[in-house]
Each structure stands twice: as structure tokens, then as C-alpha cells.
Amino acid sequence: MGAFKELKGQGHWPTLLAAFLYFDFSFMVWTMLGPLATEISEALQMTQGFVMSPSQKATLLSLPIFSGAILRILLGFLVDKIGAKKTALISQSIVVFGLFYAYYKGTSITYEELLMVAFILGFAGASFAVALPQAGQWYPPKLQGVVLGIAGAGNIGVVVDFLFAPKIAELWGWQAVFLVGGILSTLILITYFFLAKDAPKEVYTPRPKKLRDYLKLLKDRDTWWFNLFYAVSFGGFVGFAGYMKVYLMNTYQTDMSAFGLHYLNEPNVKVVAGYFGAVCIFAGAMLRPVGGAIADKLGGVKSLYIFFGAVTALVLLNAFVSLPFFAAILVLFLIMANLGMANGAVFQLVPQRFGKDIGIMTGIIGCAGGLGGTALIKTLGWSKEAFNSYSAGFIIFAVVVMVAIVGISMVKTRWRTTWGVQAGGRI
């Protein structure tokens, strides 16, 4: 609470509010295909006779994550070149166009056009690279933690998707979700235009990042270790979040239908799947700061051992044991919770190692996280198509997490005896 009180009279609260709204709604738009995949697939089959294979569905769901990862780097450069506000307005305008285009085409939209819309939604995911620096520019170093925490509290947007998108699709059709998204994104665009301001030179002196700055950090081996750890933690979170409803519909449709009819008075199993998906994703979204706090207490290395170890055990359990429905939901809930806390633990370590280059490193590591999520979704889709089962996909992810655990073991002593000595926090 003390940190929030310190915000009074400092910085520029309208910009902070605008950055929060922009990022929160952008994260919601970025992940909106996940809870709609089943509805879109069924509509295309009914109206066009197009049967979307598991691999094609995985490609559609992974493309926004992939393009969002790559576009984070591009928008980061644009922020330095033309300013955060202009970058945000351009990016958000592209997102609004994509949403209204999908609504306008409706059930006549082709799979190829859907892929184009999916790529455009990546601009919403890349908003991370715009909203956070813009909010942070207005505030002194001692308040960066709370400011970036407020501006970056956007993970909850994916929970909103799963709660409301399937119900809107049931009432008015899946294309109506894009209409609602387009209207909300337009309102955010207008609000942002009037509220947000780039920090003046007397408050913030820009230090534009050059390509060589990125290349210099990419030569540092610790960059690649952090890329791996975040590709597992955030990649796991956003990958499972994006694919959650498809997985639940393909694996537990009968159980969810029975539960919806008996307890929720909800006959639409796709809506019920959205509710259960939201519960699991909520755990990962809300527990990220808890993971950071645990890392502050125990050290980032020990925390990652715990979180990654738990994820490995839970994912392998899901791979090898045919779990009853509620046990599976509990396991998915715990997987997402540990991945969310691991995100916080990774970013407890990153500023201590790369304090002077945190802006660039956030872009690089954020990109790695998005690529990890893309790979996970594609792996799960491949597993379903090749074996009519998700077990192989879960096993592959568990092996990657174990590689990350081995990586932690390889670097922990060096980290603690070199930069960790002067870091100022627990390693």
C-alpha cells in the first residue's frame, strides 16, 4: 500500500491508466481464438464443408502467439523511433481492422483469411512492448516495480475471454465476439488517444536501442538460459491457455456436458468448457506476483526448482494416467498455478542480472516466451493428429521442463558466486 501512496503526485496517472487499459484489453484480444476454436471449426464445417484438422487448429491458435512474440521486438524499435503513443495508436488501429474484418466476413471467412486475422491479433500481444515502457517513462526507478505491475496486469484478460466469449458465441454466433472485441478495442483506442502522453525530455531521456545492443546481449550465454526458462514458464502458460478449451472439448466433453446440465443449468458444453478453462487459467494469471514474492524469500533458483519440478510431475501424471474429469481439472489448475509462479520467479532474477539492459532483455525474453507457447500448441496439435492422444505432447513438454531444471543446476553456482554477489537480492 505504501508504494501505491507514493504514486500520488508523481508521474502521470492518465498515462498509467491508459497503459493498463490498453494492455489488459490487448491481452484479451490476443488470446480470443482459444475459447472460440471449437465454434469456428464447427461453423466452417457446417457452412463450407471445411473440416479443420487438429494440426490446422493448432496452427490457427499458435499464430497469434508466434506473431506477438516477433512483433514485440518490432514495436520495441518503433517505440524508440517514433514514441510509444504513435506506436500504440498504429498497432491498435491494425488490431481494430482485423477484428472488424473477421466480423464482416463472418461464416464466409476462409481458413487462410482466419490465419491472416490470427497474425494481426499478434499486434495485440505485442502491446507489452509499448504499454510497459510508456508507463515506466513517467516514474522514478524506486516506483518501477509497482508501476510496471499495474501496467502489466494484463494476463487476466485471457480469463475474461474464457468466461464470456463462448456465451456470446452461443447467443449471437462466434463472429459476434469479434464485433464486441472490435467495439471495445475502438473505445480503448479513443481513450488512449486522449489520456496517454509520451513523457517529456525533462522527465525521461530516451536511449534508443540499436540492433547491435540486441546482438551484444544475444552473445551472452545467460540470455539464452533465461530464454529457455521463460519459454518454459510463460510459453507453458500461454500455450496451455490458448489450447485449453480444445483439449477439454476433445478429452472430457461428456463429463462437462453432464456437469453443465446437472449443476449449472447450462446445456452448452462449449460454454462449460470455457468456465473450466477460465478457472485453470485464473490460477496462472493471478499467482505470478506470488511467485515473485516466493522468489524474493527463497531465491529465484530454488523457487524455479520447486515450480518446474511440480510442473514436470503433474504433466507426466497427465500423460501416463487416464485421470477422471475433476482430477484432471485439479492437475491442470496446479500446472497453470506453478507456471504462473515460475513467470514471477524468472523475472525476480532477470533485473538482478541485466539491470542496465532490462528494456532490451524484456523484449528478448518475452519473444522467447511467445515462441515457447507457439511450440507447445503445435506439439499438442501434432500429438492429437498423429496418435489421437495428447500423451506424446505432454511427455515432450515434460522433457523440455526437465532440460530447464538441468540448466538451473548448471548455472546456479556460477550465478551465485559472480553477479549474484552484488545483485542485492536472493539468487
N, C-alpha and C positions, 0 to 999 in steps of 0.2 A: 504493500500500500504506500510505503514511503516513496518508492520510485515513481508511482503514479502522481503523487502530490508534487514531486519535483518537476513534472512536466508542465505544471501551471506556470504561465508567464514566460515559458521558453518555447523556442521553435515556432511552428506554425500549425496549429491544430486542424484547420480546414484541410491542409495538405495531408496530414496524418490520417484524417477520416477518409479523405478521397482515396488514398493509397490502400487503406483497409478494404473499403467497398469494392474497389477495382480488383484487388487480388482475390478477395473472397468469392465474388461472383464469377471471376475468371476461372477459378479452380472448379467451380460448379459446372461451368460450360465445358471446360476441358475434359471432364470425365463423364459427360452426359450420355455418351453412346453405350457405356457399360450397362446401365439399367434398362436401355431400350433395345439392346441387340436382338432379343428374342422376338419382340413385337415387330421390328423392322424386317427380320428374316421371314417371319410368317406372312407379313403383308406382301413382300416381294414374291413369295411363292404363290400366294393367292391371286395377285393381280397380273403377274408377269410370267408365272411358271418357273421362276428362277430359284433353284434350291441352293442355299448358301452352305458350303461345306464347312466343317469345323475349322479347317485351315484358313478359309476365306473370312470366316467370322473373327478368327484370331487376328488376322491382318487388319481388318477394319477397326478392331478395338485397340490394337497396338500402335496404329499410325499416329493418332493424336499425341501419344506418349513419346513416340520417336521424334516427330517434328517439333514438339515442345522442347525436347532436350536440345536439339540442334539450334532452334531459334533463340534459345536463351543466350547463346554466345553472340548471335547476330544482333539481338536487341540490346545486349550489353554494350556492343560497339556503338550502336546508334545513340544510346543514352549519352555517351561521351561526345559524340559528334554533333548532335542537334538538340540535346537536352532530353530529360526524362518526360516532360509533359508532351512534347511533339511526338516522341516515340510512342507513348501510351495512346495518344489520340489516333495515330496511324494504325497501330496494331489493333486497337479496339474497333475501329471502323471496318477493318478486314474481317474480324470475327462477326460483327453485326451482319455484313454482307453474306457470309457463309450460312448463318442461321436462317436468315430470311430466304435465301436461295433454296435451302433444304425444305422449308415450309412451302414455298411456291411450287416446287416440283412435286412434293407430296408422294403419293404412291406410284407416280410415273417415273420417279428417280431411278437411275440405273446404278448398278454396283460400282461402276467406275466413277460416277458422279458422287456417290457416297464416300469413296476414297478421297476425292478432292475436298469434300466438306470436312472429312476427318483430318486431313492435313491442315486445313485452315484453323480448325479448333486448337491446333498446336500453338497458334499465336496467343490463345488464352492461357495455355500452360506456361508460356514464356514470360507472362506478366510478372513472375517472380523476379526477373532480372531488371524490371523497371520500377515496380512499386516499392521494393525494399530500399534501393539506393535513394529514390526520391524522398521518401520519408526520413531516412537517416541523415541526408544532407543538411536538414534544418536543426539537428540536435547535437549537443556536445558528446564527446566519447563516453562519459560516465553514464549517459542515458541511452546508449545504443542498444543495449540488451532489451530494455522494456519497449523501446520504440520499434525495433525490428520484430519483437514478439507480437506487438499489436498489429503491425502492418502485415506480418506473415501468418496470421492466424486464419489461413485460408483452407487448410486441409478439411475443415468441417463442411466445406462446400460439397464434397462428394457424398456425405451423409444425406444432405438435403436432396441431392439427385435421387438416391435410392428410396427415400421416403415419399417423394411426390411425383417423380417422372412416370412410374408405372401406372399410378392412379389417373393422372392427366391423360396418359395414352389410352387407358380403358374408357374414359368418358368421352374424349373427343378425337382419338386417333393419335398415333405416335408423332405425326407431323405437327400437332398442336404444341408438343413440348418444345419444338424448335421455335414456334411462334412466341410462346411465353419467354423462352430464352432470348429471342431477338428483341422483344419489347423491354425486358429487364436490362439487357446489355445496352440498349439505346439510352435508357434512363440513366444508367451508370456513366455512359459516355458524356451525356449532357451535364450531369452532376460534377463529374471530374473536370470538365472544361471550365466550369465556373469556380470550383473550390480549389483545385490544385495549382500550385505555383512552384516554379523552379527556384531554388534558394539563390539569393543574390550573392555577388562575389565577396561581400564583406562577411557573409555567414559561412560560405563554403567555397573553397578554391578547388576547382576541378583539376584532376590529374589524369588526363586521358590515357587510357590503356592502349598500348600498341601491340601488334602481333608478336613482336619479339618478347614482350612481357609474358605472354602465354607460353611461348616456346621455351623460355627460360624455366618456368615452373614445371613444364612437362618433362624437362630433363631431370627433375628432382625425383628420386625414387619414392619418397614419401607421398608425393602427389598421387602416384599410382596405387599405393596402398590405401589411401583414403578413397580413391575412386572405387576400388574393389569393395571396401566396407560399405560405402553409400549405395553402390549398385545393388548390394545385397539388402540393406535395410530399407532405403526409400524405394528402390526398384521392386523389392518384395511387396512393400506396402501398396504402391500404386498399381503394380501388376495384378496382385490378388484382388484389389478393389475394382479394377477395370473388368476382371474376368469373373467376379464373384457370382453375379446373377446367372451367367451362362452355366457355370459349374453347378450351382444349386439346382437349376432347372433340369440339367442333364442327369443329375445324380439322385435328387431327393424330391422329384416333382409330386409323387403320390403322397408322401408324408406331409409335404407343405400344403397340399390340397385338402387333406383330411384335417390338419390343424386349422387352416383358414375357415373351413366350414363349421367346425365344432366350437372354436374359441373366439374367432374374430368376426364372425358373420360376414366373411369375405370370400366369395366363391372364386374370385380370380386368382389363380395360383401365381401368376406373374407379379401381382401386387404383393402377395405374401412373401415371395422370394425377395422383393425389394426391401420389405421390412426386416427380414432376417439378415440380408446383406448390410443394411444400414447399421444394425446392432454390432456386427463384427467390425465394420469399418470405423464406427464411432470409437471403438477401443483404441485403434492405432492413431486416429486423429487427435484424440484428447490426451493421450498418455505421453506424447512427445516431450512436453516440458517436464513431466515426471521423470523420464529417462535422463534428461539433462541434470535434474536435481540429484538423482541417484549417482550419476557420474561425478558430480561435484563432491559427493560424500565419499564414494568408494574409489574414484578414479575411473577415467574413461576406459582404460584397458580391461580392468576387472569387470566393469559393467558390460562391456561387449562380450566378454567370455560368457557371462550369465545369460544375456539376451540371445546371443547367437546359439549357445548351447541348447537353450529351451526351444528355439525355433527348429533346430535340427531334429531333436527328439520328437516334437509334435508333428513335423512334416513327414518324418519316416513312419510315425504311427498312422497317419492318414494314408500313406502309400501302401502299407502292408496289411492293415486291418480294415475290414469292412465294417465301419462304425455305424451304429444306429443313428438316426437323424439328430437327436438332441445332443448326443455325444459329439457328433461331427461339428455341430454349431459351436459347442463349447471349445473344441480343439481349434476351429477357425478363429474364434474370438481371441483365444490365447496367442495364436500365431500372430494375428494383427496387433495385439497389445505389445508383444515383445518386439516386433518390427518397428512399431511407433516409438517405443522407448529407446531402441537402438539408434534411431534417427537422432534423438536428442543427445545420446552418448557420443556419436560421431562428431556432432557439432559442439560438444564440450571440448574435444581435442583439437579440432581444426584451427580455431582462433589462437590457441596456445602455440601451435607450430607455425602458422602462417599469418600472424597478427598483422604484419605490414602489407600483406597481399590478400587480405580476406575477401575483397571485392572480386578479384580475378578467380580466387580459389572457389568461391561460392558458385561462380558460373561454371567452372570446370567440373566440380564435384556434382553440381546439380545436373549437368549434362550426363554424367556417368550414371546418376540415379535414374534418369529417364530412359537411358539405353538399357539399364538392368531391367526395368519394368517392361520394356518392349520385348526383350529376350524371354522373360518369364511367360508373358501372354502367348507368344509364338510357340514356346515349348509345350505349354499346356494344350494348345490347339493341335499341334503335331501329335502329341501323345494320344489325344482322343481320336484323331483321324487314323493313325497308324494301328492302334491297339484296341480302339473302342473303350479305353480306360485312361484315367488320369494318373495312374500309379507311376509310370515312367517319368512323366513330367515332374511329379513331386520328388522322386528319387534324384533326378538331375539337379533340382533346386537345392535339395539337402546336401548333395556333394559340393556344390558351389559354396554353401554356407560353411561347410567343414573346411574348405580351402581357405576361406576368410579367417576361420579360427586358427588354422596353422599359421597364416600370415601374421596374426596378432602375436603368436608365440615367437615368431622370428624377429619382430621389431621391438617388442616391449622393453627388453634390456637396453638396447641402443637408445630408444626414445627416453627412457628414464634417466640414463646417465649422460645424455647430451643436452638437447634443447629442453628436456623436461626439468632439468635442474633450475633453470631460470624462468620457467613458464609461469609460475605464480599460482598454479592450480594443481590438483591431484592428477597424475598420469596413471 
